[in-house]
Amino acid sequence: MNDTMHGLRIRPGVLADAPFVLGMLDSAVLWMNGRGNTEQWGTTPYSQKPGGVARVERYLTENTPYVAELDGAPAGALVLDSGPSPQLPIPPAGEPERYVRLLVSDRRHAGRGIGAALLAHAAEETGRAGAKLLRVDCWAGGGGELVAFYERNGFTPTDRFLSEDWPGQVLARRVG
């Protein structure tokens, strides 16, 4: 458990968190669409996408999930794995790593530092696991705001990739 700001606690995620995570993903799609971004995650709510619910359930049972709670209510989620999704054209790290497979926060708490707190927790967990590399991939389209967010949180861009016309950026952060 981790207190990174007043009222914020990060705990291990469990399958019972699936409705909260799906709700945050659905609201993120609506928020992006409202800003004119229909390319990153499309326009269909995540919970209605084919395989969306099953993917979140796998994240919560087969990976290492964490949930940020703000004043006792879920406000963000992070999922760590030992590497990137095998479906993506991302080169192997060549060393032990932890990989951020999902980072989402409740848009109602935007600007409160929840995503940054979860990434700091991911760095701590990476070091505890004996790895020195934390990587993430993200959408590199639009004005590059998402890449800039990760850079502000200590990540450096490494490899770019294209997955079905979706421009992606891999970023890396050394820990410990």
N, C-alpha and C positions, 0 to 999 in steps of 0.2 A: 504494500500500500504506500502511496506517495502523496504527500500534501505539497503541491507545487504553487498554489495560490489559495487565498482564503476561500474556503468552501469547495475546493476541487480535490477529488480523491480519485486515484487511478487504481483499478482492481482488475484481476483476471476476468475475462469475458466467459460467458457460458451460453449454452444453446438457448436458454430462456431470454437472452438479450436479442434474439433474432428480430422480433417485431420492432424494437427500438432502432436497431441498425437499419432495417429496411425503411423505417419511417424517415430516418436522417438521409438516407440515399434518395428516397422519393422527394424530399423537400429540397435536396441539393439539385436535382434535375429541374424542378420548378424554378428555383432561384437562378440557375444558369440560363434556362430558357427565357426568363424574365429580363435578363441582361443581354439577350440576343444570341446566346451561345447554344446552338442546337447541334453542334458538331461533336462536342466532347463526349457526352453520354446520350445524345439523341433527345427525343421528346417523350418517349414512353416512360412512365414511372418505373423505377428499377424493380419494384415488387411485381410488376406485370410483364417484365421482359422474360422471354423463354429462358429458363435456367437461373433466373435471378435469385429466387428464394432458395433454391438448392445450393447455389454458390455461397450465399451468406451462411447457410447452415453448415456447409463444409468448412468455411473460414472459422466458425465458432467451435467446431469439433475436431478438425484435422490440423489446424494451425495453432498459433499462439496468439489468442485475442486478448485485448485489454479494452476496458470501458472506462471513460472518464465520467465521473458523476459530479455534478455541480449541485451543491446543497441536497444531495441524496438522489437526484434524478439523472438518468443517462443524458450526457451532453456531447459525447464524442466517442469514437471507436477507432482502434488501431489493430491491425492484424500483421503479425510477423511470421516469416517463414525462413527456411534455410536457403532460399534462392528465388529467382523470378519464376513467373508462370512459364511452364514449358511451351505454351502456345505462342509466346512472344519471341521475336527474333533478337534476343538479348544475349550478348556473349557471356560466357561463364566468368566469374570473378577470378578464378585461379587461386583462391584462398578461402578459408572458412568465412562466412558472412551471415548476416541477418538481413532480410529483405522485407521492406514495407510493402505488403500486398494490398492493404486498404488503409486509408486515413480519411475519416469523415467526421464532421462536427455538425451539431444542431445549428441551423442557420439562425435560430432565435438568440443564440449566444455569440454571434459573429463578433470578432474583434476583442474577445475576452482572453485570447491566448490559449485556447483549448488545444488546437492543432499543434502549436509550438510545445505545449506541455507534454502531449503524447509523443512527439518526436524526441524530446529530451528523455522521456521514459524509455523509448526504443533504443536510444544510445546507451543508456544505463544497462538495459537488458542484454544488449549486444556484448558489452564488456563483461558482464556476469557470465555469459555463455562462453567466454574465452575467445571470441572473435574480435577483430580490430576494424572490420569493415561493415558499414551499414549502407545499403543501397535502396533506391526507390526508383520507380519509373512513373512518369506522368505525361499528361497531354501537353504537347509543346506548341499547340496552335494558338489562335487569338493573338493577343498582345504579349504573350509570354508571362502572364501574371502568375501562373501556377509554378513555373520554373523559378521565377523570382522569389516566391514564397519559400521554396525549399532552399534557395541560396541564402536567404535571410536566416535560415535555421541551420546553417553550417554545412550545407551540401554543395558540391562542386559538380557542374555538368561533365559527363563523360561521353557516352555513346548516344547518338541519335538513331532512331529507327522509324520505319513506316510499317504499320500493321493495318492492312485493308484500308488504305488512304487515311489512316489515323496517325498524325505525326506524334511520335513519342520521344521523350528525353529520359535517359538514365542519369541519375545523379548519385554521387557517393560521398560518404562522410567517414573520416577516420575517427575512431574512438579509442579511449584508453591509452 
